[in-house]
Amino acid sequence: MSSPELILQVLRAQLRGAGITYKLLAERIGMSESSVKRMFGQQDMSLSRLAHICKAAGIGLEDVLRAAADVTPHADTLTLPQETSLIAHPKLLLMAICCLGHWTLEQVVETYHLTEPECIGLLAELDRLGLIQLKPLNRYSMRVSNAFHWLADGPVQQYFRAHVVADYFTGHFDAAGETLLCIPARLSLPSAQEMVHKIQQLAGELARLHQGDRRLASAERDGFTLLLGFQSWEFGAFTALRRPRPAHQIGPRNK
């Protein structure tokens, strides 16, 4: 991605975070909404135009340029050795999850039985592992993308399966902003693949909302976790009630 594209990507994100639509921006800079959309669609903009838009939106031009300079290609996953290192130290895994939630060091110390020196040491280890980039005053930036996910059937997923899933589903899922769905369906493989794609889009939407809400005060946000699974599966007790089928009709997903 070129520098102009990066700058416009950051600018769009900051406009969304400030609640400024293309229509509202067009009114503020005296242009039509279609012209504004076309200007962003061309993925190029003069510095004077960029400064004008930032001023109209109440966004610091220097903040946009600095954020764009910090943007580097990020991985969507960690490596197997990196995940293994996290699982070996529960406090390190906790700090990693806090970082993925963009917690500050102060928030971690206030919430958990961890001292500030402990947290600094954990942050330094996460920097060494490549999950974050540690900065002055114990701040950090992420080295993984907004589409980050744990390795499929990797160490962290195995840990979650063994220790987290049962605890997660003890909740009632009846509070505001909560839901629990279990929906069976008979699908073709192309339809199942389409569903996986839509789930990935949902994960991207959650990342977008998470990023946008970072501008809110901590008291205005709460911790939510989306746990999704989609596979060819049948409850074992139901499988036990199935009638025997001829061997030639039994595929790998029906055994």
N, C-alpha and C positions, 0 to 999 in steps of 0.2 A: 504494500500500500504506500502511495507517495505521500510526501509531507502535506500538500494541500488536502488530500483525502483524509488524512489523519486529523488535521485541524478541524475540518468540517464535521467529522464524526464526533469529535469531542464537543464541538459547539452545539450540535444537535442534541447530544446527551444532556448538556447543561441547560439548554432551552427547555427540554422535557422536564428536567428536574425543577426548573423554576415555574413550570406550568404555563409556558408560553407556546402557543400553537402558531402554525404558519399564518393563520388568519390574523391573530393578534399582532404578530410581528409585522405583518404587512401594513396594518393600520398605523403602527408606531413609526415606520420608516417611509410612509407615503408611497407604497407600491401595491400592486394588486397581489392577491394571494397566489394566483397562477404564476406571476413573475417571480415571486419568492421561491415557490416550489421548483421552478425551472432553474433558478440561480443555484439552489442547493443540488439539484439533479445534475448540473454540469460539473460538479465536484471541483470547482475552481473559483477563486474569489480574490479580488484585490485586497491589499492590506487596509486601504482606506474604507472599503466597503465592510470588511470584517470589523474594523474599529467602530464604524457607525452602528452595526447590528449589535455589537456588545454593549455599547452605550445605551441604545434604545431598550435593550433587554435587562439592563442593570447587572451585566456580567462583566467581570474584569477581563480585559483583553490579555493581560499578563497571565491570568489563571488558565485561560484557554491554551495559550502557547506553552505554558509550563506543563500542563496535563498532556498535551500532544507530544511533548518531548519525552515524557515518561513512558509513553506507549511503546511497547516492544512486543514482538510475537510471543505469545504465551502458550504453554502446553495445556491440553485439556485434561491430562492425567499425570500422576506421578509415576515413577518407575517402580518395579517390584522391590528393589532394595530400599527405596525411599519409604514405601508403605510398610515394609517389614520393620524399619527403624521406628516408625511411629507406633506400631503395635507393641513393640518391645518396651515402651515407656508410656504408660497410661496418661501421665501428666503432659507428656509431649503431644499425644493425640488430642487431649483436651485443648491445649494451646493452639494446635493446628486448626481445630474446629472453630475456636474463638476467632482466629485470624480470618478464616473463611467467612465468618459473620461480621468481620471488620470491627471487632471489639478493640478498644484502647487498652493499654496496659493497666491504666487506672481502673477500668471497668472490671477487668479480670481479677485484680487484687481485691476489689470491693465485694466481688461475688463469691470467690472460691478461697479455700484455705491455702493460698499460695502467697509467698512473700514477694516483694518487688524484686529482690535479687534473684529469686527462683525464676520469676517470669522473664527477667532479662536474659538469664541463661537459656531458658527454653526458646526465646525469640532468636537468640544467637544460633542455637542448634537448628531451628527451622530455616534460618538464613543459609546455614551450611548445607542443609538438605535440598535447598533450592525452591522451597515453597514460598518464601517471602524474601524481600530485599530489605534488610534492616537499615534504618536511617537515623540521623542524629535525634537526640531526645527520646530514644526508644520508640520512634514511629516506624512504620513500615509500609511497603507497597507489595501487592501480590505479584508473584511470578507465574501464576496460573490464570487461565482465561475465565470469563464469566460462565463459560459452558463446562467448567471443571466437573469431573465425576470420578469416583473411585474405580479402580480397575475391576472389570467384571470377574467375579469369583476370586478376587485378589485378597491379600491379607486383611485389609480393612473391611471389605464386604463379609469375609468369613467371620471376623470378630463381631460385626454387627449382627450377623445371623445367629451367632452363639449367645450374645449377651444383650443385644439391643432390641431386636424385633419383638420378643415376648413382652418386654417392658413397655415398648411403644404402644402395643395393642391393648394394654390394660386400661387405656384412657377410654372415656365414654363418647368422645367425638361429638358432643352436643352443645359445646359452647359457641359463642359468636365467632364466625370465621373458621369453624371446624366442620369436617364432614368425613364420612367413611362409606365407601362404595365397594361392593363386591359383585361384579356383573359378569355372568357367564355368557359365552357366545360361541357359535360354531362358525369358523371363518376359513377362507382359503388362505394359502400362504401369502399371496399378494396383498390381501386385505389385512393380514396380521402385520406385514411389513409396513403398510400404510399407517396402521395404528401406532407402531413403534415410532415412526416419523412424527406423528402428532404428539406423542408423549415427549419427544425431544424438543418440539416446539414449545410445549407447556413448560418444560424445564427452563428454556430460554426466556419465557415470559416471567417466570418466577425470578430469574436472575435480574431482569430489567426492573421489576418492582423493588427488589432488594436494593439495587443500586440507587434508584430514585429516592427511596425512603431514607437513605443515609443522611440526607440533609435535615431530617426531622430530629427533634430532641430525643434522647434515649428514653425518656418517660413516655413518649408517644409511640414507641415500638415494643413489640414483644417477640419472643422466639417462637417461630413456627417451623415445623419440619414436614416436608413432603416426602413420603415413602411410597414409591411406586414399584410395582412388579407386574410383569405381563409375560405369561408363558403358557405352553400347552400343559395343562394340569387338571387333575381330578382328585377330589378329596378321597383319601385312602379307604374310608368306610364305605363310600359309594362305589369305588372300584371293586370292592369285595363282593358287591351285590350284582356285578355284571354277569351275564350269561357267557359261557365259554364260546369262543369264536374259532373257526377253522384257522389253522396255523398260517395259511397263505394269505389271510385277510389281516393279519396282525402286523402293523407297521411299527416303527421305532417309537412313535408317540402314543401308541395304543397299548403298549405292553404293561 
